[in-house]
Amino acid sequence: MSQHAIFWPMIAHVALVYAVYVLIAMRRKKAVETGSARVSQFRENRDEPAESLFVRNNLANQFELPVLFHAVCLALFVTGGAGPVAVWLAWAFVLSRYAHAFVHVTSNRIRFRQPMFTLGFLALGAMWGLLALTLWNAG
């Protein structure tokens, strides 16, 4: 497996972020059309309508742990540590983000959302551990 395979999970996560942006735009537009929100509410990001609140929260969430994900993917690639284990862990992280996002923007049930978050959290931690091991073995 080529080290370049580490970029596919990164691209898949970026696709998720774009999809969440589209979803928030659609939900906000509908809120304005139905009269439950005014366009001016979005200028200062206050009083998010119920229709788009979960989506806004999920969008913010896509720039928390995933920042560490993209950083470790690039670091693994640069250090030569982006082998099959790293790629498998990267896909586990991204798939957990898709599942987490789905629950977050639909039912938002913590009971279902938390295990997806935890899976991604652990996969990401393992990726950072793999980077540390790669650096240890290189030095």
N, C-alpha and C positions, 0 to 999 in steps of 0.2 A: 504494500500500500504506500502510495506517495505521501510525503509530508503535506503536500498541497491539499489533501483531503480534509485537513483541519479547517479550511476556509468554508466548506459547504455548510457545516452547522452554524457558522457565523452568518453566512448569507441567509440561512433559514430563519435565524433570529431577527435579522433586519427585515425580512419579509413580514414577520409577525408584528414588528413595531409599525410598519406601514399599514398593515391591516387594522391595527388598533386605532391609528390616526384616522383612517377612513371611517371606522365605526363611530368614533366620537363625533366626527363631522356630521354623519348621518343622524345620530341621536340628538345632537344639538339643533340641527336644522328642523327636525321633527318637533322638538320642544318649542322652538320659536313659532312654527306653523300652527301648533295646537294652542298657543297662547300661554304655556306654562313657563316660558322664559322670554327674555328680551335680549336682543343681540348685545346691548350694552353690558349685560351681565358678564359676558365673556372677555371684555376688554381688560378688566382687572382680576379676572379669574375668581370672582366671588359668587356665592350663592349658586353653585352648580345645581341645575335641575335634577330631580331624581332620575330622570330617563338616562342621563349621561354621567351621573356621579360615579358609578362603579367603573365605567370605562375610563374616566379621568384618573381615578385612583390606580387602575391597572397600567395606564400609560406612564404615570410617574414611577410605578414599580418596575417598568422595563428599563429604567435608567438607574437602578440601584445595583443589585447583584450582577446584572448583565454587564455592567461596566468592568467588573472584575473578570467576567468570562472572556470578554473580547481582549482584555489585556493579557490574560494567561494564554489564550490561543496564540496571539502574536509572539509572546515570549517563548512558548514551546516551539513554534516554527523556527524562530531565529536561533534557538539553542540546539536544534536538531532533535528535540524531544517529542515532536508531533507524530508519534507512531500510532499503531493500531489501538493501544490502550487509551491514549489521549483522545483519539477520534471517537472511540466508543463512549468515553465519558462526556465528550462535548455533545454528542447526539443525545445522550441521556439528559444532560442539562437542558438542551433546547426542547426536547419533547416534553419535559416536565414544565417548561415555560408555556408551551402551547396549551397543555392541559390546565395549568394554573390560570392562564388568561381566559380560557373558555369558562371555567367555573366562576372566575372573578366578574366577568361581564354578563353572566346570565343569573344564576341563583345566588352567587356570592356566598355559598354555604362554606363556612370555615371548616366544617367536618370533612369536606371533600377537597378544599383548597389547600389546607395545611400539609397533607401528605405529599402533594405535588411540589409545594415549596420546599419541604424537607428533602425530598429526593434530589431536587436541583441543587440545594445548598450542600448536600453531601457530595454530589458529583463534582461540583465546583471546588470544594475543599480537596477532594482527591486529585483534581487537576493541578492545584497549587502544590500539593505534596509531590506529585510527579515532576513538576518543574524543579522543586528543591532537590529531588533525587537526581534529576538530569544534571543540574549544576554541581552537585556533590561529586558525581561520577566524572564530570569533565575537569574538575579541579584537582 
